[in-house]
């Protein structure tokens, strides 16, 4: 479901949108260029950063929607937000 990137310090980067409930990791980067959210890549990146999706932040997928496992509830450091999986595909985690 997700594309894997080369290992970063022995770990594999993957899109947050491809992870399942219970996943815990850290944000490595945001790559909104290839997304299909309907927003311009710059706008999507700006919105994600405003929500707290910044490099090094701890993330955990708390819950998935019933239909199609979308949207997902994500804890970012001490905040909880809901995201569509297609937007979460722009967030690369390790």
PyMOL commands that set and color helices and strands:
alter all, ss='L'
color gray80, all
select helices_A, chain A and resi 16-18+41-50+85-88
alter helices_A, ss='H'
color red, helices_A
select strands_A, chain A and resi 7-8+11-12+14-15+24-30+58-64+72-76+79-83+91-93
alter strands_A, ss='S'
color yellow, strands_A
deselect
rebuild
show_as cartoon
